[in-house]
Every structure is written in structure tokens, then in C-alpha cells.
């Protein structure tokens, strides 16, 4: 890949702590995560939401040590696809790349569903028009400048994010005080304030597992890790986790404001109902800008990572790549993906929470092979990958017949069992060779 086009996909590196922190922070503050926080608040109350946020922060801190190992071990690589190609044999490589491709498409579809719910709630215009305008804006924002342009705009995005999460709650509580919010929640939704929630601890551990697994298979996080100096990775990831946790806490206070005066029809859109509580044009504009920017940034990063996977790893030796330049291929893929998102988002479900956990079944099964790739010295055999795929299907089976959490843990534990068998077998064979 030409150096110019490499910079188009990866941006400028190496980055210092401050900018790296902003980069990771903006990647993981998405509409999907906000909707998930809303649904968790509705289902598990304030205590469950706080447990989720603590698990979120801890997952980032633990992942920061894995991220440092990634940047040291694979310093010459640029993407997750590059690492998989370098550390695996042909058949295993193809299986892993297909799984990463499925994860990429799955996450981008989840983002599209989340954006669809947001646009339906905020804008009082036909849905097809708001969708078309939004994706046209994203195409013009993302495609011509690539990651380089997106990174230049990150400080502005972060300034708008912080302005929103600080100014709106402060304005509301100064105007009306906290008592009306408390009275409204106690009247309409008293279960949100119930503290003796026995499911909270299980939710905490499951949330940690889910967030950590999302991090370790995230193409964008890997891509951005390679832009950071190895000695700065720990502090950048840890700080981004703490800052995002703080922002999520502020968002929960905003969700409580939107819930304090009425009931709700759809838990996924509770946060966006806040617009009806704001009676200041500046704050309404700031809130809408926050939603659009967070959505565009998330969908842009997902599309860039997906196209990078196609161009650098999947289409590298194909006849399609031979007939087209890298830039032509990029524009074609971007246009095709945006058209796909425009169509698929019209079939958006009412609950994003369930889809994230369904997606998480694949992610938790992938934790063990990813750790073996990062820390292991031997190639992963094809038979082991079949075990991982078996774990995913078992997780989905339990997800539908027992529950979301059961499917997540079953996938993780089964994949871990196959990993243990693989590692024991490798140790036995190495002892035989040495003797």
C-alpha cells in the first residue's frame, strides 16, 4: 500500500497521551453505548447503571495492558487484519478474517439501528429524508479526507461533547433544582431507585466481560493503538475509560431528567426524549449537534475500519483490486456500505440491548484466540478455530433458550475450554520435542 494511502487509513503517528486519550474516548462514546445505558437504567435501575459504568472503566484499564503488549509485539503492523495475517496459517487466517468481517458488519448495522432510533425521535420529518441527509453528510465528512481529517476534527467533537454533558444538566438543575426530578422518578418509575438489586453483581461481571471482549476484537481500537507510542498506551486507554465513564454518569442524569415527568414507550429512545424538556434554543441546538456528531464519528470510524479490512486484507490479491486503484475501491466500497445502511436501518428493532448481547456472544468467544495471537508463539490450528465457532453457536442457542447473560458466559467458557486443550496439547508436544 502506498504511503499516502496508508496515512489515509491510519492517520498521523505517533500520538501523545492527550490526543490519544481523546481518540479512544470519541471512538467508544457512541449512540449505541448511550442507548445501552438507557436500557440498562430502565431494566436494572440506577444501581445497575452505576455497576455497568464501573465495569466499563475497569475493562478499559485491564485492556490497556493488553494494548501495550499489542503495540510492542506488532510495532510494524497497522491493523488487526495485518496481525492476523502475520500470526496465522492460510485456513486459520481466512476463518479469523471472516469472523472479523462478520463482527465489523454486525457493529456497523447496530450503529445504523441506533442512528435510526435517534433520527426517528429527534427530527419531525419523514424518516427516509432524515436518513438520506444524515448518510450524505457522513459520506462527505468521511470519504474524501479519511482518518486524517477525522482525527483533526476530534478536538472540536470532544469540546461539543463536554459542553453538552456539562451545560444541559447544570442549566436544568439551576432552573428547576433536583427535587422535581427526584419526585418525578419516585412517582412514575420508583423501581429505578431500588437499591437492593440482587442482579447487580452478575450484571457487573457480565458487563466487564462484554466491554473487554468488544475492546479486544475492535478493529478501530487496534488501528488507533498503532498510532500511539507504546509507553503511552496504558495511560491513554485508562484515562479514556475514566473520562467516558464520567460522561456516561452525566448522561444518566440527563436520562433521569427526561424520565421525571412522564412514562416512556421505548426504552431505546428515552435519552433522545430529553429534547422535549429543553426550552432553550441554544441548548436544543447543542443537544442535536451532540447526537449528530457522536453518530457521525462512530459510523465514520466503523466504515473506515471495514474498508481498511477489505482493501488491505480481503481484496489485496483479488481481480477486483487489480482492476481498480485503492482510492477508487475505497469510494466504491464506501458508497455501497452507505446504501446498505440506508436500506437496513428501516428494519431497526425497538431494543438495541438484546442485539448488542447477541453480537457479544461472538466477541466473548473470540477473546481467547485473540489473547493467543497476542501472547502466543505458535500458529493456531484450524481444529481449534472450529471449536471457537462451535462455542459461538452454543452461546446463541443458550441466548435464545435461557437468556442473554447465559449465552454470553457459555460462549466465553466453552471457547476457554478449547483454548486450554490447545495450550495443554502444545505444551505436551513441545516437551516431547525437547526430550
C-alpha positions, -999 to 999 in steps of 0.1 A, spaced: 0 0 0 13 34 -9 25 56 19 -1 83 11 -30 59 12 -16 43 43 -19 77 60 -54 80 46 -64 49 66 -42 53 97 -36 90 102 -6 106 116 15 88 143 29 85 169 4 104 191 10 118 226 -12 109 256 -37 139 253 -46 133 217 -46 95 221 -70 98 250 -94 119 230 -91 95 201 -101 64 222 -127 84 241 -145 96 210 -145 61 195 -163 45 224 -188 72 231 -214 63 205 -252 65 202 -252 27 207 -235 30 241 -259 58 251 -289 37 242 -274 7 260 -270 29 291 -307 40 288 -319 4 285 -297 -7 314 -311 21 336 -347 10 327 -340 -27 334 -316 -26 363 -322 9 379 -296 34 390 -275 8 409 -272 -14 378 -262 15 356 -235 26 381 -222 -10 381 -221 -10 343 -201 22 343 -176 9 369 -172 -23 348 -168 -2 317 -139 18 333 -122 -14 347 -124 -31 313 -105 -2 297 -79 -3 325 -73 -41 320 -73 -37 282 -47 -10 285 -21 -37 295 -32 -59 265 -30 -28 243 6 -21 254 16 -57 246 0 -53 211 19 -21 203 52 -36 214 48 -71 198 34 -58 165 51 -25 161 54 -29 123 17 -35 117 -12 -11 111 -44 -30 116 -59 -61 133 -61 -78 98 -23 -73 94 -17 -90 128 -40 -120 119 -23 -124 85 12 -124 102 4 -148 130 -18 -175 114 -17 -200 86 -39 -197 55 -70 -216 66 -70 -202 101 -63 -167 87 -93 -169 64 -116 -181 93 -104 -154 116 -107 -127 89 -143 -139 81 -152 -137 118 -137 -102 120 -156 -92 89 -189 -105 104 -181 -85 136 -174 -54 115 -207 -57 96 -225 -66 128 -213 -35 146 -219 -12 117 -255 -25 115 -260 -20 152 -248 16 148 -272 21 119 -301 8 140 -292 31 169 -290 61 145 -323 52 130 -339 53 165 -322 86 172 -334 103 140 -370 90 145 -371 106 179 -354 139 173 -364 151 139 -401 157 130 -395 150 92 -401 118 72 -376 91 82 -363 85 47 -354 121 44 -335 124 77 -317 91 69 -307 103 34 -294 136 47 -275 121 76 -257 94 54 -250 120 27 -234 142 54 -214 112 67 -202 103 32 -189 138 26 -174 140 60 -157 106 60 -147 96 25 -126 125 10 -103 130 40 -102 96 56 -89 91 92 -66 120 89 -95 145 86 -115 127 113 -86 130 137 -82 167 130 -118 173 140 -117 152 172 -108 181 195 -139 200 182 -161 170 186 -148 164 222 -155 201 230 -191 198 219 -195 165 238 -182 181 271 -203 212 265 -234 191 262 -229 168 292 -220 198 314 -242 226 303 -276 208 299 -277 192 334 -263 223 351 -289 245 333 -317 222 342 -308 218 378 -302 255 383 -335 263 367 -357 237 385 -335 220 411 -330 183 417 -362 178 438 -386 178 409 -365 152 391 -364 130 423 -402 134 429 -410 126 392 -389 94 392 -404 84 426 -439 89 412 -435 74 377 -406 50 380 -398 42 417 -381 9 407 -352 28 393 -343 39 428 -345 4 443 -310 -4 457 -314 -40 469 -310 -54 434 -295 -89 435 -289 -90 398 -265 -60 401 -234 -81 408 -240 -105 380 -246 -76 357 -213 -60 368 -192 -91 359 -211 -97 326 -207 -60 316 -170 -63 323 -168 -94 301 -188 -78 273 -169 -45 272 -135 -62 274 -144 -86 246 -157 -57 225 -124 -39 230 -102 -68 222 -119 -76 188 -125 -39 178 -108 -31 145 -108 6 152 -92 3 186 -64 -18 171 -60 6 143 -56 35 167 -34 16 191 -7 15 164 -8 53 162 2 57 199 36 54 214 38 21 233 48 37 266 17 60 264 -9 33 257 -16 24 293 -23 59 304 -42 69 273 -66 39 274 -71 42 312 -78 79 310 -103 74 281 -121 48 301 -124 70 332 -135 101 311 -161 81 292 -173 66 325 -178 101 338 -196 112 307 -219 82 309 -227 92 345 -236 127 333 -258 111 306 -276 90 331 -286 122 350 -299 136 316 -319 103 311 -334 107 346 -344 143 336 -362 130 305 -380 103 326 -390 125 355 -423 140 341 -438 111 321 -437 75 311 -420 61 280 -429 39 251 -395 27 240 -365 24 264 -341 28 235 -353 64 228 -356 76 264 -324 97 262 -335 115 230 -368 124 246 -348 149 266 -353 174 237 -389 179 248 -376 190 282 -353 217 269 -369 251 263 -337 269 253 -329 271 215 -291 271 222 -293 240 243 -316 223 218 -291 230 191 -262 218 213 -281 186 221 -289 179 184 -253 187 174 -240 163 201 -262 135 188 -252 140 152 -215 144 159 -214 113 181 -233 93 155 -212 105 125 -179 99 144 -189 64 153 -202 54 119 -172 70 102 -147 51 123 -166 18 117 -167 24 79 -130 33 77 -120 2 96 -143 -20 75 -130 -6 42 -94 -10 55 -101 -47 62 -114 -51 27 -87 -32 9 -57 -43 29 -66 -79 37 -96 -94 19 -93 -78 -16 -55 -75 -16 -48 -102 -42 -82 -103 -59 -91 -93 -95 -113 -65 -82 -82 -48 -66 -61 -54 -97 -86 -36 -119 -92 -6 -96 -69 18 -78 -70 18 -39 -89 51 -39 -115 40 -65 -120 8 -45 -124 29 -13 -151 52 -28 -170 22 -43 -170 4 -10 -180 35 10 -209 42 -14 -220 6 -12 -219 4 26 -238 37 30 -265 25 6 -267 -8 26 -270 11 59 -297 33 44 -318 3 35 -311 -19 66 -318 9 91 -355 9 81 -358 -25 97 -345 -13 130 -358 -32 161 -370 -15 192 -344 -28 215 -306 -24 208 -298 -40 242 -307 -75 230 -288 -72 197 -256 -60 215 -256 -91 237 -263 -113 206 -233 -97 190 -214 -101 222 -217 -139 220 -192 -138 191 -169 -113 208 -166 -133 240 -158 -165 221 -131 -145 203 -114 -133 234 -93 -165 238 -80 -168 202 -71 -131 203 -51 -135 235 -33 -165 220 -25 -144 189 -12 -115 211 8 -135 237 14 -169 220 43 -181 199 27 -208 179 3 -208 150 -34 -215 158 -46 -248 142 -77 -250 122 -93 -275 145 -91 -250 174 -110 -224 153 -138 -249 146 -141 -252 184 -144 -214 187 -172 -215 160 -189 -243 179 -187 -221 211 -204 -193 193 -233 -215 181 -237 -229 216 -238 -194 230 -265 -184 206 -285 -215 215 -284 -207 252 -290 -170 244 -324 -178 229 -335 -206 252 -322 -195 286 -311 -158 285 -287 -132 272 -262 -135 301 -261 -173 299 -253 -172 262 -225 -147 267 -209 -167 295 -214 -201 277 -196 -188 246 -167 -174 267 -163 -205 289 -166 -230 260 -140 -211 240 -118 -210 270 -121 -248 274 -110 -253 238 -81 -229 244 -70 -248 274 -70 -281 254 -50 -264 227 -24 -250 251 -20 -283 270 -15 -301 238 11 -276 226 30 -279 259 30 -317 257 43 -317 221 70 -291 230 82 -313 259 83 -343 236 104 -324 211 128 -312 238 133 -346 252 
